[in-house]
Structure formats: C-alpha cells, structure tokens
Amino acid sequence: MKYVFSLLLTFCAYHSFAQSSYQDSINSYIKNYITTHEVVKGDDRKQMHFFDVNEKYRVTAKFEKAQTDQWFEMPTSGRIKKVFRVYGVLSFKINDTLVKLNLYQSQGLMSNDQYKNYLFLPFTDATTGAETYESGRYIDLQTSDIKNNEVVIDFNKAYNPYCAYVSGVYNCPIPPAANHLPVAILAGEMVYGKH
C-alpha cells in the first residue's frame, strides 16, 4: 500500500510539474511576443491582453492533404488581396465539438527561403468581435509540424493581425468562412485596448 501511495504521489508531482512547465513555457512565449512586437511599442504594450493559459486549447488535429493545388485570392483588410492555396484540412475536437479548419500556404512566401515552409491558420470563433479582435486571429505553423498526418494546434499562441492595432496601414488576410469555429476559443490574444 505504501508503494502504491508513493507511486501516486510521484505521478501527481510529475503531472503538476508538467502542467506548471507547460504554463510557464506559454507565459514565457507570450512575454517574448509582447516585448518583441514590431507594431506595438513602449507603454502601448500594456494594452495587449491574453486569456489565461489553458492546456485544453492545445489540441492534436488530424491532417488531410488538399486534393488540389489551386491558388485563390484571399480578401484582406486593405486593397491588396493575397494569394493562398489550401494546403490541407485539420479536423479535431474542441469543447466536445468536432470541427475543421483549412490550413493555408502563401504563394508570396514560398519564394522566400526563410518562410517557404510557413503555413497559415487564420480563424474566427464565438469570441470574435467580443473578447477577441473583430476580424479574427492567426496561428503560425510549419510543414515540419505535420507528423504522421497529425498537427498540434496551440490556441494559446493565437495572435492578432497587425490591423488590430493600426487601421488602414496593413493588408491583413481575413479568415475565410470555412475557418469559422462555432465554439468559443478562450485562449490566445484578446482584443487590444483597455480592459
């Protein structure tokens, strides 16, 4: 009995450490994101807000490669449309709801060695326009993040486009209707401004 209790204590301590280290790593990620932000500077960075880190919004999605390589123009907040293609479809459960998101690849970035493996995951959800930015949020992924037809999506790393801070300057892609989630993603960056 003492052995079982000892094992239980070890498991609980490990689980607590794992949970704590995950939260610490995301909090460190967020802190770095804020202090190195290219658009929001100085004291304005105090107006950047995030939901509390919640590991349930780190999900493993099934990846299915797109059947076509057809390029299309994705509308943006400005006059310039950006050219993308659907790289694949991600399906996963969140809040007990099975959902799908299209994962996009940018034509413009493919010619840049630094960003040629970059994948783009724009989305809106039930918090959009209330707790989060009205035009949606983004997550960055790499082709190397796809392993055995699975991808880990961490919504705690969801961030706002530059247009959330400055209007009329940037051409921020607007998430297509296919990438609207019917559930609330209470993770990642919140709407910019005083709370």
N, C-alpha and C positions, 0 to 999 in steps of 0.2 A: 504493500500500500504506500509506503514511504517513497518507493521508487517511482510509482505512478504519479504521485503528488509532485515529486521532483521534476519529472518529465513535463508535467502540466505547467509548472512554474517556468521552466525553460522555454516552453512553447509560447506562453503568454509574454514573457520578457522579449523573445525574438519578434513576436508579432507586433508588440508595442514599439520595438526598435525599428522594425521595417516600416510601420506606419509613420513613425516620427521622422525617419530619414527620408521617406518619400515627401512628406510635407515640407521638410527642411530644404530638399532639393528644388521643389517647385517655388517655395518662397525666395530662395536664392536666385532662381531663374527670373522671377518677377522683378526682384530688386535690380538685377542686372539690366533687364528690359527697360525699366524706368530710367535708370541712371545713364544709359547709353542711347536713349531715344533721340532720333535725328530731327524730329519736328518740335516736340515739346521740350522746352528748355527751362532751366532755373527753377524758380518758385512755382511755375505753372505745373511742374511735375507732381506737385502735391494734389492736383486736381484729377490725377489718374487713379482709378479705383478698380479693385478686383474683388470677386466673390471669394469667400473663404475656400481654401484648398479642400477639395473633396475627391477622394480616390475613386468613388463610384463613377465619376465622369472621365475616368481613364478606361477606355473600352478596347477590346480586341475585335476588329471587324474582319469579315471575310472579304477578300478582294477578288473581283472578277474582271479580267482584262476586257476592254471595249472591243466590240466586234468590227468597228470601223475606225479609220484614221482621219475622218472628215473634220476639217477646220471650220470654225464659225466665229463670228464677231460677237463678243460678249459686251453688252452695254456697260458704260461706266458713268460716274457722276459728272463727267465733263463731256466735251465734244468728241474726244478721240476714243474710238472703240478699240478693244484689244482682242487679238486673235488667239483662241484656245482650241483644244480638242479634248473630248472626254477620253481620259487615259484608262479609266476603269470605274467600276461601281463598288462602293463599300456598303456592306449590309451588317447591321449589328442591332443588339437590343439595348435600349436605354429606358429607364423607368418602366420596365416590363413591356415596352412597345418596340416591335420590330420596325426599323427604319432603314432607309437607303440614302446615300449621298453620292453624287458624282464627284470623282477626283479628276482635276483638270491639269493639262500641260500647256504651258505658254509657248507659242511659236517664236516669239521675240527672244525669249530667254534660252532657247535651245542652241542658239549660235554662240552663246557666251559660255566659255569653259567652266567658269565659276558656278553658273546656275543651270547647266544643261540637264542635270538630274533633278531639278526642282519640280515639285508637284504642288498644286494649289487647291486648297479645300475651303471655298467660301460657303457660308451658310447663314440662314436666319432661323429663328426658333421662337417659341412662345414668349420669350423675354424681349424680343426685338421691338424697339420703339418705346419701351418702358424702362426696364432696368439696364438694357443694353442699347448700343447705337442703332439708330433707326434704319440704317441700310444694311445691317448685318456685320458679321465678323469673319475673320480668316484664321486658318491654321496652315502652317507650312510643313510639308513632308518631302522626303527624297525617295527616288526609285529604290534605293537600298533599304528603305524602311519596310519594303514588302518582302516578307519571308514566308515561304510555304503557303502562298496565297492568303496571307493574313497581314494586317497592319494594325499597330497600336495607335489609337487616336486619343490624345490627351487634351480634353476640352479645357483643362486648367491653363493651357497655353494659348487659348483663343485670344486673338488681339484685334484691336480696332484698325480700320484703314486710316491713312493719313487724313482723309476727308472728315473724320470725326473731330479733328482739332482745328483744321483750317479749311474753310469752304472756298470753292471757286479757283483753286490752285492746282489740285491733283485730279487725275483721271482714275478714280478708284473703281475697279470692277464691281458690278452689282450682282450679288448671288442670284443665279437663275432660279426660276420657280421650282425646278426639280430638286433644289437644295434647301427647301424649306422644311424644317423639322417641326412636327406637330406637338412636340414636347418642349418643356422649359429646360434649358441648359443653364443651370445655376452655377456656372464655372467660368473662369477666364475673366477677361477685361469687361468692365461695366461702362456705362455711359460716362463721358468725360464731363467734368464740371463739379460744382459744389454739391456735396451730399449732406 
